Amino acid sequence: MSEHNKPETTFKTVVSADKKVFDLKLKEAFKYKDMILLFVKREFVSKYKQTILGPLWAIIQPLFTTVVFTVIFGNLAELPTADAFPAPKVPSFLFYMSGTILWSYFSSVVSATSHTFLANAHIMGKVYFPRIAMPIATAISNLISFGIQLAMFVIMYVVMIITGDAEFIFSWHLIFVPLSILQLMMLSTGIGIIISALTTKYRDLSMLVGFGLNLWQYATPVAYGIMLIPAKFIGLYNLNPVTPAILSFRYGIFGAGYFDPLYYFLGWAVTLAIAFFGLLLFNRIEKNFADTV
């Protein structure tokens, strides 16, 4: 075939933006699910590595915290351990433990995610993978510890039901249990992503995370029931998105308590907004991570 008879090759050039605002790469992260599982395993193992008790710390920490809350806030300060009146038959120990394990998961994910990019800077410079995989792995890794704590809570709940110290009310309210866990997972990951994205340039934020979480805990019904809050401040108090999540969890697992649909769905709206904003912010500054971390 002569050169004049060869078929012409057509080239097509597509010019597009380097970074789309709403290209969150969630589908790409799903393709790297094996790597996410490796991150999950690494984080969970490293968390309890070189400890004598290992994963038992996931039980010991909330257990001792619950004991302190029961003695200090329940017995000495006599703070109410009820979210509504009449209150269900719930021992104060179970009441405190339900809030403690939820807050422990939330604070752990926020704290770990807020440092995840600085802690993994050496990996980001060597191999490509969706950076969003790291906070996802952090949330799942801490979910394993939460699962251990939840199992401990269920066992104690069953024992107290058998001994007659507690009662279980089976109803459709149980749907709030997984929904509350999902909400806290999204909320903590979103907040952690926002902090981690900002700490790549403003390292002072990493110093404020622990202090801020300690203050936030006492603005959340973990160590007391919402009946402690005056009626005129209930609306303001419920603007804390963690509050309706914990209240609805207790409402679902104990079968009674405080539940306001307005603030419940408002909490979900805030959660979705924070998670979406966190992804957008992360997507915007991701390309500069290698230069700033």
C-alpha positions in Angstrom: 0.0 0.0 0.0 1.5 3.4 -1.0 1.7 6.3 1.3 -1.1 8.1 -0.6 -3.5 5.2 0.0 -2.9 5.0 3.8 -6.0 5.9 5.9 -5.8 9.2 7.6 -5.4 9.2 11.4 -7.7 11.6 13.2 -6.6 13.1 16.5 -9.1 14.6 18.9 -8.0 16.9 21.7 -10.2 17.4 24.7 -9.5 20.3 26.9 -11.0 20.3 30.4 -10.4 21.7 33.8 -7.7 20.0 35.9 -10.1 19.9 38.9 -13.8 19.8 38.9 -15.5 21.3 41.9 -18.0 18.5 42.4 -15.7 15.7 41.3 -15.5 14.0 44.7 -13.9 10.8 43.3 -16.1 8.6 45.6 -16.4 6.0 42.8 -12.7 5.9 42.4 -12.3 5.4 46.1 -14.6 2.4 45.9 -12.3 0.9 43.3 -9.5 1.1 45.8 -11.5 -0.8 48.5 -8.7 -3.4 48.9 -6.3 -0.6 49.8 -8.9 0.9 52.2 -9.2 -2.5 53.9 -5.4 -2.6 54.3 -5.5 0.9 55.8 -8.2 -0.3 58.2 -6.1 -3.3 59.3 -3.0 -1.2 59.7 -4.7 1.4 61.8 -6.5 -1.1 64.0 -3.4 -3.2 64.6 -1.1 -0.2 65.2 -3.6 1.3 67.7 -3.1 -1.6 70.1 0.4 -2.7 69.0 2.9 -3.2 71.8 0.1 -3.1 74.4 -0.3 -5.9 76.9 -4.1 -5.9 76.9 -4.5 -5.1 73.2 -8.1 -4.6 72.0 -9.3 -5.0 75.6 -8.5 -1.3 75.9 -11.6 -0.7 73.7 -13.6 -2.1 76.6 -11.6 -0.8 79.6 -11.6 2.9 78.6 -15.4 3.4 78.2 -16.0 1.0 81.2 -13.9 3.1 83.6 -15.3 6.3 82.1 -18.9 5.0 82.8 -17.9 4.1 86.4 -16.6 7.7 87.0 -19.7 9.2 85.5 -21.9 7.0 87.6 -20.1 7.8 90.8 -19.4 11.6 90.2 -22.4 12.8 88.2 -25.0 10.2 89.2 -24.4 9.5 92.9 -22.6 12.6 94.1 -23.9 15.4 91.9 -27.2 13.6 91.4 -27.7 14.8 87.9 -30.8 13.5 86.1 -30.2 10.4 84.0 -33.4 10.8 82.0 -34.3 12.4 78.7 -38.0 12.6 79.3 -40.7 12.1 81.9 -41.9 9.5 82.8 -38.4 7.9 82.4 -38.1 4.3 81.3 -36.6 1.8 83.7 -32.9 2.4 82.8 -30.1 2.0 85.3 -27.8 5.0 85.4 -24.9 2.8 84.5 -26.5 1.8 81.2 -27.5 5.4 80.6 -24.0 6.7 81.0 -22.5 3.9 79.0 -24.7 4.4 76.0 -23.6 8.0 75.7 -20.0 7.2 76.5 -19.5 4.7 73.7 -21.1 7.0 71.2 -19.1 10.0 72.2 -15.9 7.8 72.3 -16.5 6.8 68.7 -17.2 10.3 67.5 -14.2 11.9 69.3 -11.9 9.1 68.2 -12.8 9.5 64.5 -12.5 13.3 64.7 -9.2 13.2 66.4 -7.7 10.5 64.2 -9.0 12.0 61.0 -7.7 15.4 61.8 -4.2 14.1 61.9 -4.4 11.4 59.2 -2.9 13.4 56.3 0.1 14.7 58.4 0.6 11.2 59.7 0.6 9.6 56.3 2.6 12.3 54.4 5.3 9.8 53.6 2.9 7.5 51.8 1.3 10.3 49.7 4.6 11.2 48.2 5.3 7.7 47.0 2.2 6.2 45.5 -1.0 7.4 44.0 -4.4 6.5 45.5 -7.5 8.5 46.3 -6.6 10.5 49.4 -10.2 10.2 50.7 -9.4 6.5 51.3 -7.5 7.5 54.5 -10.4 9.2 56.4 -12.7 6.4 55.2 -10.3 3.8 56.6 -10.1 5.7 59.9 -13.9 5.8 60.4 -14.1 2.1 59.6 -11.2 1.2 61.9 -12.7 3.0 64.8 -16.0 1.4 64.0 -14.5 -2.0 64.9 -13.6 -0.7 68.4 -17.1 0.8 68.7 -18.5 -2.7 67.7 -16.6 -4.2 70.6 -17.9 -1.6 73.0 -21.5 -2.0 71.7 -21.3 -5.7 72.3 -20.2 -5.1 75.9 -23.1 -2.7 76.3 -25.6 -5.2 74.9 -24.3 -8.0 77.2 -24.7 -5.8 80.3 -28.1 -4.7 79.1 -29.2 -8.3 78.8 -27.8 -9.2 82.2 -29.7 -6.3 83.8 -32.9 -7.4 82.0 -32.5 -10.9 83.4 -31.9 -9.6 86.9 -34.9 -7.3 86.7 -32.8 -4.1 87.0 -33.8 -3.0 83.4 -36.5 -3.5 80.9 -36.5 -3.8 77.1 -39.2 -2.3 75.0 -39.3 -3.7 71.5 -40.6 -1.2 68.9 -39.9 0.4 65.6 -37.7 2.9 67.5 -34.8 0.5 67.2 -34.3 1.9 63.7 -32.7 4.9 65.3 -29.8 2.8 66.6 -28.1 2.1 63.3 -29.2 5.6 61.9 -27.5 7.3 64.9 -24.3 5.4 64.4 -24.3 6.2 60.6 -24.9 9.9 61.4 -22.0 10.1 63.9 -19.8 8.3 61.4 -20.6 10.9 58.6 -20.4 13.8 61.0 -17.1 12.9 62.6 -15.5 12.1 59.3 -16.7 15.4 57.8 -15.4 17.4 60.7 -12.1 15.5 60.7 -11.7 16.1 57.0 -12.2 19.8 57.4 -9.7 20.0 60.2 -7.2 17.8 58.4 -7.5 19.9 55.2 -6.9 23.1 57.2 -4.1 21.8 59.3 -2.0 21.3 56.2 -1.5 25.0 56.3 -2.6 26.0 59.8 -0.9 23.6 62.2 -2.3 25.4 65.3 -5.7 23.7 64.6 -4.3 20.3 65.5 -3.5 21.7 69.0 -7.1 22.7 69.5 -8.7 19.4 68.6 -8.4 17.7 71.9 -9.3 20.8 73.9 -12.3 21.5 71.7 -13.6 17.9 72.0 -13.4 18.0 75.8 -15.5 21.2 75.9 -17.9 19.8 73.2 -18.5 16.7 75.3 -20.0 18.7 78.2 -22.3 20.5 75.7 -23.6 17.1 74.7 -25.9 14.8 76.8 -23.3 12.2 77.7 -22.9 12.7 81.4 -26.5 13.9 82.1 -30.0 13.7 80.7 -31.5 16.4 78.6 -34.0 17.1 81.4 -31.2 19.0 83.0 -31.4 21.7 80.3 -34.0 24.5 80.9 -36.9 24.5 78.5 -35.9 27.9 77.1 -32.5 26.6 76.0 -33.6 23.3 74.5 -33.8 24.7 71.0 -30.2 26.2 71.2 -29.0 23.0 72.8 -30.3 20.8 70.0 -28.4 22.8 67.4 -25.4 20.7 68.4 -25.7 17.9 65.8 -24.3 15.3 68.2 -27.1 15.9 70.6 -30.0 14.5 68.5 -27.8 11.6 67.4 -27.2 10.5 71.0 -30.7 11.2 72.1 -32.2 9.2 69.3 -29.9 6.3 70.0 -31.0 6.1 73.6 -34.6 6.6 72.4 -34.3 3.6 70.1 -32.4 1.2 72.3 -34.3 2.0 75.5 -37.7 2.3 73.8 -38.5 5.7 75.4 -36.9 9.1 75.9 -36.6 12.4 74.1 -37.3 12.7 70.4 -38.1 15.8 68.5 -38.5 15.3 64.7 -37.7 18.9 63.9 -34.3 18.8 65.7 -33.6 15.2 64.6 -33.9 16.1 60.9 -32.1 19.4 61.5 -29.2 17.4 62.9 -29.2 15.2 59.8 -29.2 18.3 57.6 -26.2 19.8 59.5 -24.4 16.4 59.3 -24.9 16.1 55.5 -23.9 19.7 55.0 -20.7 19.3 57.0 -19.8 16.0 55.3 -20.4 17.5 51.8 -18.5 20.7 52.7 -15.6 18.6 54.0 -15.5 16.6 50.8 -15.5 19.8 48.7 -12.8 21.5 50.8 -10.7 18.3 50.7 -11.2 18.1 46.9 -10.1 21.7 46.4 -6.8 21.5 48.3 -5.9 17.9 47.7 -3.6 18.8 44.8 -1.5 20.9 47.2 -1.1 18.3 49.9 2.3 17.1 48.7 3.6 20.7 49.0 2.1 21.5 52.4 2.2 18.3 54.5 
